[in-house]
Amino acid sequence: MFGMGVPEIGLILVVALLVFGPEKLPGIAKQAAGFVRTVRQMAENAKNDLGREMGEDFSDLDLRSLDPREIVRRNILDVDDTTPAAVKETRILRPGEKPPFDPEAT
């Protein structure tokens, strides 16, 4: 989760326990959970409102498909959901190996 492992999460919990104390920590955790729930609900409502305003033509629109990185990946690199995982992975060059060069690309 967010690139954190068990030791990092444990350290955050210990620091929170020291700063807030054991009697306030459950209340703070409950508030944080409520905040996350509220943000998720707001995002879902915004997505539903957007779909309703755009009409039936765009009801099956996937918002992730509008991400510029996804557009480049799909259209320029020819990588989509049906592409095998081996093709999607980037290849690491060995020491001394020259990267591919396309003289027509520059």
N, C-alpha and C positions, 0 to 999 in steps of 0.2 A: 504494500500500500504506500503510494507516494515515494517509492524507492527506499523505504525504511524497513529495517529488519527488526527482529525481536529485541536485540540489545538497545536500539534507539528508542523504541516504544517503551521499554522498561525504564530507561533513563528519564524519559518525559514523565512517566507516571510517578517515579520517585520524586522528581523535582516538584511536580504538582502537589504531591502529598506533603512535601516540606513547606511549600509556599502557602497553600490553602488550608492545610490541616485535615485530619481524617473526618471531622464532623461536617465540613463544608464541601468536601469533594463529591459526594453523591449528588448534591443539589446542582453543582456546577456541571457535572456530567449529564444530568437530566436537562439542563438548559441548553447544553451543546447539542444534545440529541434532538431537542425541539427545534433548534435553529437549523440543523441539517434537514430535518423533515420539512420545515417551512420553505427552505430554499428549493428543495426537490419539487414540492407542490407548486411553487411559483414557476419553476421552469416547465413543468408539465402543463400548467395553465397557459403559459405563453405559447407553447408549442401547439396546443389545441386551438387557441385563438388565431394563431397564424394560419393553421390549416383551414379553419372555418372561414376566415376572411379571404383566403386565396381561392376558395371554391372547390368543386369536385374535380376539376382538371388536375389539381395539385394535391389531391388527398393522399396519393401514394408517394409523395415526395420525401426522400430521405435527406435530412438536413446535413448529414455527414458527406453526402455527395457534393455539397457546395464548398467543401474545404479545398482551398487551392492546392494543398499537397496531394489530396486524393485525386483531383483533376489531372495533375501532372502525372501521378502514378498510373492512372487509368489510360490517359490518352497519349502521352509521350513515351512512357516506359512500357506501354502495353502490358501492364500488370493489373489484373482484376481478381475477383473472387475465385475464378476458375483456373487461374494460373497455379501450377504446382509450387509448393513451398521452396523447393530447391532453386527455382528461377527467381523467386522474390528476394532471396538472400543476396547480400552483396558479397563479393569475393575479396578476400584480403590478399594483397600482393605479397609474394615471398621476397626476402631480402635480395636486392639486385635486380628484381624483375621490373621491367618498364610497364607503366600503365598503358592501356589501349589509347591510340591516338587516331582521330579521324580528321584528315586534312580538309575535308569539305565542310566540317562543322565550324571552322573559324574563318 
